Amino acid sequence: MSIDRRDFLKLPPKLLVGVSTLSLGGCDGNVGHFDALVVNHFDADIALPELDQQVTLSWSYSFDDPAVQQRNPNNRITSQQLIIKRLHLVGIAEQKIGPNATTNTPPTPNTPALDVATRTFSFKFNGPIVVQIQASFDQTNAPDNSDFRAVCSAMLTLRLHQELFCQANFSTHLGQQNVLYPYLGYAQDAQGRFETTSTIDFTQFVVFRDAGTLGQMDLAAQAPQLFDAGRPFRALSFSAQENEGFKTISGSAYPPQVFTQPQAGLTNAMLFAGAIVFNGQPLKGNTDARSSVFTGGPVDQQSIPIFLAMPMLFGEIGGSFTIADIHAGSALDIARTPSGQRPLVLTSLSTPGQLEVGNLGSISENLTLVPSGSGHLHKGGIKGARIVHGVTTLNNDIFDSTVDVSFSWQCQFLPDNQLNQVLDLGTG
């Protein structure tokens, strides 16, 4: 089986196993032996940096080994590229540090070149990021590095050192058929097969309440061209059809009601958490880094923004919280071409499948407010919840995407007109 480009977010699940079991022949006269260019090591000297702390990245490639170079005299690493990815509400912002300096070239002007022999990079940490390192056997000649052709790739997450957190565990019901609908950060093995469970430590998270903006989540409402005022924040999917992009629509509204208690009134609070997730095989010695799985063609390690949201009814007098729904998945990333995306959001109650039904699980830790300085923190835990959505793939495979989720959190509790303290809309 021959596939020139492996975009794991576009390939039908039935093809995944075939892609990862390539028959490798010899090269450079070494019949039966093939040395793939891979990232052997990618790490930061500080695993959980504080703001403004100096961080140094280090990495190495398989072709840094003299024995590998000797076996492959016609292949040499000629260029490499570092990409810094930052999460915003509307998608992922990237800064590329490539083989050639970009003096006045948007979107990253005045960026120095990354020398081919460099294996470290230092910078001042100013918030959670994902960093990607790529290398190539080909020369990169374009002033904006647009002709860079990656042969190998690895990504690393750098989180902020803090006591606040939001962590979720996802588990799919249908194995390989289910892991890309939606992709929730599942790792791969050496053959390219995906695991069916994942643990996500979200890098951005907050619990917020309506500050009196008529049921609109204040920060998202600042971009009406991107967030539909009539749809729930952050997004919901309104179609089972992959060829329609699942009609996933981003919104700025608080969901209209508590499904289990419709008489209770409109929701007015929400837990929201976001992260950048990426595919690949975990690198030894660093659980936050993954390298691309070699498939015989150009590397295409992907990163996408995902979110977890839990709308609630907040009783301000008694400080009570009633859970309305649970949403998880991906929304449209405006930094990427829409035609290359299939954003999909699963829910506990809003979007039942054809056969499967979701549920809110049970409360493993009471949802409470904890005094902190002049404000409050919000903490709690949910276990055994189930989120679902019907799916009809481009290949006309029909199933209910079903994922079990448990999560816990300790977050700032803010009115939604103060969310720019912890979230960045990303349109400025």
C-alpha positions in Angstrom: 0.0 0.0 0.0 1.4 3.4 -1.0 0.3 6.7 0.5 2.2 9.8 -0.3 0.8 12.1 2.4 -0.5 10.9 5.7 -2.8 13.4 7.3 -4.2 11.4 10.2 -7.1 13.8 10.6 -8.3 13.1 7.1 -7.6 9.4 6.6 -10.4 7.0 7.1 -9.8 4.7 10.2 -9.8 1.6 8.0 -6.6 2.9 6.3 -4.6 3.5 9.5 -3.3 0.0 10.0 -2.3 -0.3 6.3 -0.4 2.9 6.4 1.8 1.9 9.4 2.9 -1.5 8.0 5.2 -0.5 5.2 7.7 -2.8 3.7 11.0 -1.1 3.8 13.7 -1.9 1.3 17.4 -1.1 1.5 19.0 2.2 0.6 22.5 3.2 -0.5 23.4 -0.4 -1.3 22.5 -1.7 2.2 19.8 -4.2 1.1 17.3 -4.9 3.9 18.5 -2.0 6.1 16.8 1.4 6.2 17.7 4.3 8.5 14.8 6.7 9.0 15.4 10.3 10.0 13.5 10.6 13.4 13.7 12.8 16.4 15.4 10.7 19.2 15.2 13.3 22.0 13.2 16.5 22.6 13.0 18.1 26.0 13.1 21.3 28.0 15.5 21.9 30.9 12.5 23.1 33.0 9.4 20.9 32.8 7.0 23.4 34.3 8.4 26.9 34.0 7.2 30.0 35.7 6.3 33.2 33.8 9.4 35.1 32.6 11.7 32.1 33.3 14.4 31.3 30.8 13.8 27.9 29.2 16.2 25.9 27.0 15.0 23.3 24.5 17.3 20.5 23.4 16.9 17.9 20.7 18.7 15.3 18.7 18.1 13.2 15.5 18.9 9.7 14.5 21.2 11.1 11.9 23.3 12.8 14.5 24.8 9.3 15.2 28.1 8.9 13.2 27.3 5.3 12.5 24.0 6.2 10.9 25.7 8.9 8.8 28.2 6.4 7.6 25.5 4.0 6.4 23.7 6.8 4.6 26.4 8.9 2.9 23.9 10.5 0.4 21.6 11.8 3.1 22.4 14.7 5.4 20.2 17.0 7.5 20.3 20.2 5.5 17.6 22.3 7.3 15.4 22.4 10.4 12.5 24.4 11.7 11.1 25.3 15.1 7.5 26.2 15.4 6.0 27.7 18.6 2.2 27.2 18.9 0.0 29.2 21.2 -3.7 28.5 21.9 -6.3 31.2 21.5 -10.1 30.9 21.5 -10.3 31.1 17.8 -7.4 28.7 17.0 -3.6 28.2 17.1 -1.2 31.1 16.5 2.2 30.0 15.2 5.6 31.5 15.1 8.1 29.7 12.8 11.9 29.9 13.2 13.2 28.4 10.0 16.4 27.8 8.1 16.3 31.3 6.7 15.9 34.6 8.6 12.6 36.3 7.8 13.6 40.0 7.9 10.4 41.6 6.8 8.3 38.6 5.9 4.9 38.1 7.6 3.6 36.5 9.7 6.8 36.3 11.7 9.1 39.2 10.6 12.5 39.8 12.1 12.9 36.1 13.0 16.5 34.8 13.0 17.5 31.7 11.2 17.8 28.3 12.9 21.2 26.9 11.9 21.3 23.3 10.7 23.9 22.4 13.4 21.9 23.9 16.3 20.5 21.5 18.8 19.4 23.9 21.5 17.1 27.0 21.6 16.5 29.4 24.6 13.7 31.8 25.2 11.7 33.5 27.9 8.6 31.6 28.9 5.5 33.8 28.8 2.7 31.3 28.9 1.7 27.7 27.9 2.8 26.6 24.4 3.4 23.6 22.2 6.8 23.6 20.5 7.5 21.6 17.3 10.9 20.7 15.9 11.2 19.5 12.3 14.2 18.5 10.1 14.7 17.9 6.4 17.2 16.4 3.9 16.2 19.1 1.4 17.6 22.7 1.1 15.1 25.5 2.0 15.5 28.4 -0.4 12.4 30.6 -0.1 12.9 33.7 2.0 9.8 32.9 4.0 10.8 29.2 4.4 7.6 28.2 2.5 9.4 25.4 0.6 10.6 23.7 3.8 9.8 19.9 3.5 9.8 18.1 6.8 11.0 14.6 7.0 10.7 14.1 10.7 8.9 16.0 13.5 8.3 16.0 17.3 6.2 18.2 19.5 6.5 19.1 23.2 4.0 20.8 25.6 5.2 23.4 28.0 2.7 24.1 30.8 2.8 26.9 33.4 3.9 25.9 36.9 0.9 26.5 39.1 -1.4 24.9 41.6 -4.5 25.4 39.4 -5.4 22.6 37.0 -8.0 20.9 34.8 -7.3 17.3 33.8 -9.5 14.9 31.8 -9.4 11.2 30.9 -11.1 10.2 27.7 -11.8 6.6 26.6 -13.4 5.7 23.2 -15.9 2.9 22.8 -15.2 1.8 19.2 -11.4 1.6 19.2 -9.6 2.7 16.0 -13.0 3.6 14.3 -13.7 6.2 17.0 -10.4 7.8 17.8 -10.5 10.5 15.1 -14.2 11.5 15.7 -13.1 13.7 17.4 -9.4 13.3 18.0 -8.8 13.9 21.7 -5.1 13.5 22.0 -4.6 9.8 21.7 -1.0 8.6 21.4 0.3 6.2 18.7 2.5 3.2 18.8 5.4 2.5 16.6 3.1 1.0 13.9 0.9 4.1 13.9 -2.1 2.6 15.7 -3.8 4.9 18.1 -4.4 4.2 21.8 -8.1 4.4 22.8 -7.5 6.3 26.0 -5.9 9.7 26.7 -5.2 12.0 29.6 -5.2 15.7 28.9 -3.7 18.3 31.2 -5.4 21.4 29.8 -3.2 24.5 29.5 -6.0 27.0 29.7 -9.0 26.7 32.1 -11.5 28.8 34.0 -14.9 28.7 35.6 -16.9 31.8 34.7 -20.3 33.2 35.4 -22.6 35.6 33.5 -21.8 39.2 34.4 -25.1 40.4 33.2 -24.6 40.5 29.4 -28.0 39.0 28.6 -26.8 35.3 28.4 -23.8 36.0 26.2 -20.2 34.9 27.1 -18.6 38.3 27.1 -15.3 37.7 25.5 -16.7 35.6 22.6 -19.4 38.1 22.1 -16.7 40.6 21.1 -16.3 38.7 17.8 -19.9 38.3 16.4 -18.5 37.5 13.0 -16.9 34.3 14.5 -19.2 33.4 17.4 -22.9 33.0 16.7 -24.9 34.8 19.4 -27.7 32.1 19.1 -25.4 29.1 19.6 -23.7 27.8 22.8 -20.2 28.6 23.7 -17.6 27.2 22.7 -19.2 25.2 19.8 -21.8 22.5 19.0 -22.1 20.1 16.0 -25.5 20.1 14.4 -25.0 17.4 11.7 -23.8 13.8 11.6 -22.3 14.2 8.1 -18.6 14.5 7.8 -19.0 16.0 4.3 -20.8 18.9 5.9 -18.0 19.4 8.5 -20.6 18.2 11.0 -22.0 21.7 10.8 -19.9 22.6 13.9 -20.9 26.2 14.8 -19.0 28.4 17.3 -21.3 30.4 19.6 -21.1 32.9 22.4 -24.3 32.1 24.4 -24.8 30.2 27.6 -26.8 27.0 26.8 -30.5 27.7 27.3 -31.5 25.3 30.0 -30.6 22.5 32.4 -32.0 19.4 30.5 -32.6 17.4 33.7 -34.4 20.3 35.4 -35.9 22.5 32.6 -37.9 24.4 35.2 -34.7 25.5 37.0 -34.0 28.4 34.5 -31.3 29.4 32.1 -27.7 28.4 32.6 -25.4 31.2 33.7 -22.0 29.7 34.4 -19.5 27.3 32.7 -16.3 25.4 33.2 -14.1 25.9 30.1 -10.8 24.3 29.3 -8.6 24.3 26.2 -5.5 22.5 25.0 -3.4 21.9 21.8 -3.2 18.1 21.2 -1.0 16.3 18.7 -0.5 12.8 17.4 2.7 10.7 17.5 4.6 8.2 19.5 5.7 9.2 23.0 9.4 9.9 23.3 11.3 8.0 25.9 12.0 10.0 29.0 9.4 12.7 28.3 5.7 12.0 28.6 4.9 15.5 27.2 6.7 15.0 23.9 5.8 12.8 20.9 7.6 12.1 17.6 6.1 11.5 14.3 5.6 7.8 13.2 7.7 7.0 10.1 5.4 6.0 7.2 7.7 6.2 4.2 6.3 9.5 2.9 6.5 13.2 4.0 5.8 13.6 7.6 2.6 15.3 8.6 2.4 15.4 12.4 -0.8 17.3 13.3 -1.8 19.6 16.1 -5.4 20.7 16.7 -7.1 22.8 19.5 -9.6 20.9 21.6 -11.9 22.0 24.5 -13.9 20.7 27.4 -17.0 22.7 28.5 -19.5 22.2 31.2 -22.4 24.7 31.3 -24.0 25.1 34.8 -26.7 26.9 36.6 -25.1 29.0 39.4 -27.2 29.9 42.4 -25.5 33.0 43.6 -27.3 33.2 47.0 -26.5 29.7 48.1 -23.4 29.2 46.0 -24.8 26.1 44.3 -24.0 24.7 40.9 -26.3 22.5 38.8 -24.7 20.7 35.8 -26.5 21.2 32.6 -24.4 19.3 30.0 -20.8 18.3 29.1 -19.2 19.1 25.8 -15.9 18.0 24.4 -14.2 18.1 21.0 -12.8 20.6 18.5 -14.1 23.7 16.9 -13.0 25.4 13.6 -9.5 26.8 13.8 -9.6 30.0 11.8 -5.8 30.0 11.5 -6.1 27.0 9.1 -7.9 26.4 5.9 -11.5 25.4 6.6 -11.6 22.7 3.9 -8.9 20.7 5.7 -10.9 20.5 9.0 -13.6 18.3 10.3 -14.4 19.8 13.8 -16.7 17.7 15.9 -18.2 18.2 19.4 -19.7 15.4 21.5 -22.1 16.1 24.3 -23.8 14.3 27.1 -27.3 15.5 26.5 -27.6 18.1 23.6 -26.7 15.8 20.7 -27.7 12.1 21.3 -26.5 9.5 18.8 -28.8 7.3 16.8 -28.6 4.5 19.4 -26.2 5.7 22.1 -27.3 8.0 24.8 -24.9 10.2 26.9 -25.0 11.0 30.5 -23.6 13.4 33.1 -21.8 10.7 35.1 -21.6 11.3 38.9 -19.9 14.0 41.0 -16.6 12.6 42.4 -15.8 15.9 44.2 -18.4 18.5 45.2 -18.6 21.6 43.1 -17.6 24.3 45.5 -16.2 27.8 45.7 -13.0 28.3 47.8 -12.0 31.8 49.0 -8.7 32.9 47.4 -7.3 36.4 48.0 -10.0 38.9 47.0 -11.9 36.3 44.9 -12.7 32.6 44.7 -11.4 29.4 43.1 -13.8 26.7 41.8 -13.1 23.1 42.3 -14.8 19.8 41.6 -14.7 16.4 39.9 -16.9 14.3 37.5 -16.5 10.6 36.8 -18.1 8.2 34.4 -19.7 10.7 32.1 -20.5 9.7 28.5 -20.5 12.1 25.5 -21.9 11.0 22.1 -22.7 12.2 18.6 -23.8 10.4 15.4 -21.2 10.2 12.6 -21.5 9.4 8.9 -18.0 9.4 7.5 -16.8 10.4 4.0 -16.7 6.6 3.3 -20.3 6.3 4.5 -19.4 4.4 7.7 -22.2 5.1 10.1 -21.8 4.9 13.9 -22.3 6.7 17.1 -19.0 8.3 18.3 -19.0 7.5 22.1 -16.5 8.6 24.6 -16.4 8.1 28.4 -14.9 11.1 30.2 -13.9 11.8 33.8 -12.3 15.1 34.9 -11.3 17.2 37.9 -10.4 20.8 38.2 -9.3 23.7 40.4 -9.7 27.0 38.5 -10.2 30.7 39.0 -13.8 31.7 39.3 -14.4 34.9 37.4 -17.3 37.0 35.9 -17.2 36.6 32.2 -16.3 40.3 31.6 -12.9 39.5 33.2 -12.0 36.5 31.1 -9.3 38.4 29.2 -7.2 37.8 32.3 -6.9 34.1 31.5 -8.1 33.6 27.9 -7.1 35.4 24.7 -9.6 35.7 21.9 -6.8 35.7 19.3 -8.3 38.1 16.7 -6.1 41.1 17.5 
